């Protein structure tokens, strides 16, 4: 079984969206990278908030569907590494590669069937 539950996946997604909105400015990235990351965060936030999972605002998108879309989002982040605003300086490049890797690991380690158990939810 994979260690990341649907709720944990959602919380990680919210954290990733928050990092797209805050870290580029804190890291003083170039204006184009900051704008692109902000736009991506604003597109991802409803997708996360409306996925059927325990931390949802409203569960409209099935969690398994979310899992089928996530690899395309990760591929897009990986590809943008080659675009000028992201390969221009080391900060943008390292951030984009790290973000892509973290998002990719999250997807790979998520229990998309929602069968992940935790110590607090296991029964004797």
C-alpha positions as CSV (number, residue, x, y, z in Angstrom):
1,X,0.0,0.0,0.0
2,X,1.1,3.5,-0.7
3,X,1.7,5.8,2.2
4,X,-0.1,9.0,1.1
5,X,-3.8,9.0,1.9
6,X,-6.3,11.1,-0.1
7,X,-6.5,13.6,2.8
8,X,-2.7,13.9,2.9
9,X,-2.5,14.2,-0.8
10,X,-5.0,17.1,-0.7
11,X,-3.1,18.8,2.1
12,X,0.2,18.5,0.1
13,X,-1.6,19.9,-2.9
14,X,-2.8,22.9,-0.9
15,X,0.8,23.4,0.3
16,X,2.1,23.2,-3.2
17,X,-0.5,25.7,-4.4
18,X,0.5,28.0,-1.5
19,X,4.1,27.7,-2.4
20,X,3.4,28.7,-6.0
21,X,1.7,31.8,-4.7
22,X,4.3,32.9,-2.1
23,X,7.8,31.4,-2.8
24,X,8.5,33.0,-6.2
25,X,8.1,36.5,-4.7
26,X,10.0,35.6,-1.5
27,X,12.8,34.1,-3.7
28,X,12.8,37.3,-5.9
29,X,12.2,35.3,-9.1
30,X,11.9,37.2,-12.3
31,X,8.5,38.8,-13.1
32,X,7.5,36.3,-15.8
33,X,8.1,33.3,-13.6
34,X,6.1,34.9,-10.8
35,X,3.2,35.6,-13.1
36,X,3.2,32.1,-14.5
37,X,3.4,30.5,-11.1
38,X,0.6,32.7,-9.8
39,X,-1.6,31.7,-12.8
40,X,-0.8,28.0,-12.3
41,X,-1.7,28.3,-8.6
42,X,-5.0,29.9,-9.4
43,X,-5.8,27.2,-11.9
44,X,-4.8,24.4,-9.5
45,X,-6.6,25.7,-6.4
46,X,-10.1,25.0,-7.6
47,X,-9.0,21.6,-9.0
48,X,-7.7,20.6,-5.6
49,X,-10.6,22.2,-3.6
50,X,-13.3,20.5,-5.7
51,X,-11.8,17.1,-5.7
52,X,-13.7,14.5,-3.7
53,X,-11.4,14.1,-0.7
54,X,-11.6,14.8,3.1
55,X,-10.1,18.4,2.8
56,X,-12.4,19.4,-0.1
57,X,-14.4,22.6,-0.2
58,X,-16.9,20.7,-2.3
59,X,-16.3,17.2,-3.7
60,X,-17.2,17.4,-7.4
61,X,-14.2,15.7,-9.1
62,X,-13.7,12.0,-8.2
63,X,-10.3,11.4,-6.5
64,X,-9.3,8.8,-9.1
65,X,-10.0,11.4,-11.8
66,X,-7.7,13.8,-10.0
67,X,-5.1,11.0,-10.0
68,X,-5.4,10.7,-13.8
69,X,-5.0,14.4,-14.3
70,X,-2.0,14.9,-12.0
71,X,0.6,13.3,-14.3
72,X,-0.3,15.9,-17.0
73,X,0.2,18.7,-14.5
74,X,3.6,17.3,-13.5
75,X,4.6,16.9,-17.2
76,X,3.7,20.6,-17.8
77,X,5.8,21.7,-14.8
78,X,8.7,19.5,-16.1
79,X,8.4,21.0,-19.6
80,X,8.4,24.5,-18.4
81,X,11.9,24.0,-17.0
82,X,13.1,24.5,-20.5
83,X,11.3,27.8,-21.0
84,X,13.3,31.0,-20.7
85,X,11.7,32.4,-17.5
86,X,12.6,29.2,-15.7
87,X,16.0,28.3,-17.1
88,X,17.2,31.9,-17.1
89,X,18.5,31.9,-13.5
90,X,19.5,29.2,-11.0
91,X,16.8,30.1,-8.5
92,X,13.9,29.6,-11.0
93,X,15.5,26.4,-12.4
94,X,16.1,24.8,-9.0
95,X,12.7,25.8,-7.7
96,X,10.9,24.4,-10.8
97,X,12.9,21.1,-10.7
98,X,12.3,20.7,-7.0
99,X,8.6,21.5,-7.3
100,X,8.2,19.0,-10.2
101,X,10.0,16.3,-8.2
102,X,7.9,16.9,-5.0
103,X,4.7,16.9,-7.0
104,X,5.8,13.8,-8.9
105,X,6.7,11.9,-5.7
106,X,3.4,12.9,-4.2
107,X,1.5,11.3,-7.1
108,X,3.7,8.2,-7.1
109,X,3.2,7.6,-3.4
110,X,-0.5,8.4,-3.2
111,X,-3.0,5.6,-2.5
112,X,-5.5,6.5,-5.3
113,X,-8.0,3.9,-4.0
114,X,-8.1,5.5,-0.6
115,X,-7.1,2.3,1.3
116,X,-4.2,3.9,3.2
117,X,-4.4,3.2,6.9
118,X,-2.8,5.1,9.6
119,X,-1.9,4.1,13.2
120,X,-4.8,6.3,14.5
121,X,-7.4,4.7,12.2
122,X,-6.3,1.1,12.5
123,X,-8.5,-1.2,14.7
124,X,-7.0,-3.7,17.1
